[in-house]
Every structure is written in C-alpha cells, then in structure tokens.
C-alpha cells in the first residue's frame, strides 16, 4: 500500500479552473439547486467521500497556503493575513533548521528571529500611531464649509436625479447599477464600465432610435438615456430595445465576476432570457 504524503500536492490547473469556470458553475448551481454549497449537504450526498475529505484536510498540510490570494478584505484584515503568512513561513524555516542543524545553532537562530519579530512589531505599532494622529489632524483641518469635489444629485420625487429629470428606479435594480458620480458613485470612470451611469449626462424625452451594437451609456443620445432609465423604473417585463438588455447585462456580468449579488443578477438575466430570443444574449 502506497504511503500518503503529509504535504498536499499542488495543482495549478485545478486552482485556475476553480477560480474561473468552476466559480461560474458554482454560482449557477447555488441559484438553481436548493441547499447547494450549504454545510452538511456533501455528507448526505456522498458520506464516504465527505468523511475522507474531512480526515484528509485535518491530517495534511497545504504547501501553497502562505502564497494563496485572499478575497478582498478590509485594511485591518489584510494586515492580519500578512502577519499570519509571515509567521507561517517562519515556522517552516524553523522546522527545516531543526532537521538540518544541531540544537545550539537552532536556539541561536530562534533567538535572532524572536528579536527581529519584536522589532517589526514595534515599528508597526509606531507607524499605526503616526497614521492615526495624521488622520485626526486631517479631520480637524476639514471644515463644514469645505466644498466637496464629487457632485451630489438632489434626490426628489424619485431615488435618482439624472440630467434634469427624476427617476424612481426599481429598488431591486438600483443596488446593482454602477454610477461614476453623485452620491451613488461606486465605480471610477477610468474603469471603462460601459453600463456606468453619469448623472451629469443630458436626458430628454422623445422617440429614441435603436441602440447600436455593444452600447455604452456614455454613447447614448439624450432620448436613449431617458428610455433606458425609464425602463429601469419598471419590473423589466417589457424590453423596449434589446440594447437596453445588453447594457444591463454588462453591469450584471461585472457583479458575477466579482462574486457579488449572484442570486439577484442571475434572476434578472433569467427573466430577460425569457423575453429575448437572441443567440448573442443567450
């Protein structure tokens, strides 16, 4: 019987697949299959495999753990993860030294590492105190009369004012939209998101022409922008122009790529597919 190694054998191919096509498939399954991805469902589906995986992950070591990319976290959590990775590397270095050198050299190196670690902790604490003081100084400099650089729309009658009109965007859709300015700003214009809405672009009522292929909000006419925003105030049960559906799809695709609003995005896409017969959209 072949002896299993305590170190897990890394697979770059499997890691890449899990972060690309695998992530998209899991998102679809979570939206379609009840209970998919919930804790305990794996044991019900395949008890033998579930028990083996549980034992394997508790009796083996992930060799790529220190260099794996983490999900987006706050700055404080990111600092804690960096410290954790650093300590993980130090631990393995110490183990290697214990295996290759005698105990006297090992104790000397451990003492040096401990001193270095304490010095690093002191410097980090000092920098944190300085940054906190600098933040307090900046807050004291700012006054209530200081003008803000970002333009804020005056919301009245609806939840969005764009151009010279007010729109009551569907509350289920509003959090999914991207804005490059105003109090709802959640993306920079430099990113180049085609569906991003600017409240400073003009809008006007009137008959709009059919949207061109691969539309963008900035490239629409005033009448087309008004038609698009007016459509977003409905439940999307009637699509006036397939270009509107594509424009909203670009926005939802970015959310799915960032692993956010998955269920909401997939529900809207499914609803649009039920109304649109277009190979490119499917």
Secondary structure, DSSP 8 states (H G I E B T S, - for coil): -----SB----HHHHHHHHTHHHHHHHHHHHHSTTTT-TTHHHHH-HHHHHHHHHHHHSSB-TTGGG-------HHHHHHHHHHHHHHHHHHHHHHHHHHS-HHHHHHHHHHHHHHHHHHHHHHHHHHHHHHHHHHHHHHH--TTS--SS------SSSEEETTEEE---HHHHTT--BSSSTT--S-GGG--TT-B-TTS----S------SS--GGGS-HHHHHHHHHHHTS-S-S-S-HHHHHHHHHHHHHHHHTT-SHHHHHHHHHHHHTT---TTT-
